[in-house]
């Protein structure tokens, strides 16, 4: 029985460094926008007497924290393989995605609690202050800016194959959703009068549900990766098909797959003619490796275990 292992090294110097710089750049743009929006929302919330806008400003503040998390964890995940991390540091990026998802969840729960409390007060006779026009203007500005940031950040995250950047993009989108709800609540209160100020916390409550839903969508894949979930079944079927296309290679079995940050890892057993020379077996495993990397990316880790045909 012959065991042949081949693994792909991380992208060299310029490519790996360029990826890291682009992640920093897109995150920095988002951080600058979040600083400005956070200040504008909090000021507008206080001057406009809108609790929904103040909550929206706090949501933007949480975006600032996630920007910082992305910068720190991407730097760690970009480190090359070392003795303690033979598979690289990609899981740190996954950890960052998980932290962002958890922060989204807690922000959503916090907004929900505040909204329910205000609605309860209104139902028991407490009259909320009517919000000002400045708060409505801040909400519209936030919707436009955050939606543009979402599209830019998501596109960059897909190009860079960075889960953390994509998760951060959805944090921008959740902030836009929050501002939409805030604008509806403030606008309704302004148009309908002080008897309808309850629309402000009602709108915030709806937005909190959207934020919690977005957090769960981010947490599911990242938590799955942290516990080494396999690649999707459809992808594994394509791996089997690619292996069987190689001449004189049969019975791929014991396939094990997982994600490591932006990279995949594939471990599989195959059968070949027992009389085949070691050199020929090696060449065929290299052929299998090329096919898998063409499918999943050049940075994919591949281990092929060769067994003789029975």
ABEGO torsion letter per residue (X at the ends): XBBBBBBBBBBBGAAAAAAAAAAAAAAAAAAAAAAAAAAAAAAAAAAAGBAAAAAAAAAAAAAAAAAAAAAAAAAAAABBBBAABAAEAAAAAAAAAAAAAAAAAAAAAAAAAAAAAAAAAAAAGBBBBBBBAAAAAAAAAAAAAAAAAAAAAAAAAAAAGBAAAAAAAAAAAAAAAAAAAAAAAAAAAAAAEAAAAAAAAAAAAAAAAAAAAAAAAAAAAAAAAAAGBBBBAAAAAAAAAAAAABBGBBGBBGBBBBBBEABBBBBBBBBBBAABBAAAAAAAAAAAAAAAAAAAEAABBBBBBBBBBX
